[in-house]
């Protein structure tokens, strides 16, 4: 009798993700793999993820733990700059709605 083995990937790692990487990240993963003599790149990526997750779970959040904030290292993403507030609009007649009215309004303004 021949025993049929289930596919390794279906039983051990059933969830698959496609993750885009920069060329620097791909090179770093490859170097890590070779430095630690890991048989496959997928296994190297899994180990790096596990190491990062275990480190992240023991670290205290630097951002105060607000919902929606990520645990990315400081400086990994440029901080958002806020747009200056728009000056308040002067109350005046409503903006023209048709193209013809818009053209007339522009001509009146001397544009």
BELLINQUI-V302210 format. One record per run of one state. SS is the DSSP state (H for helix, E for strand, - for the rest). FROM is the first residue (numbers start at 1). TO is the last residue. If there is no record, write none. Layout:
BEGIN
ss: {SS:SS}
from: {FROM:FROM}
to: {TO:TO}
END
This chain:
BEGIN
ss: {-:H:-:H:-:H:-:H:-}
from: {1:8:12:23:36:41:59:99:110}
to: {7:11:22:35:40:58:98:109:111}
END
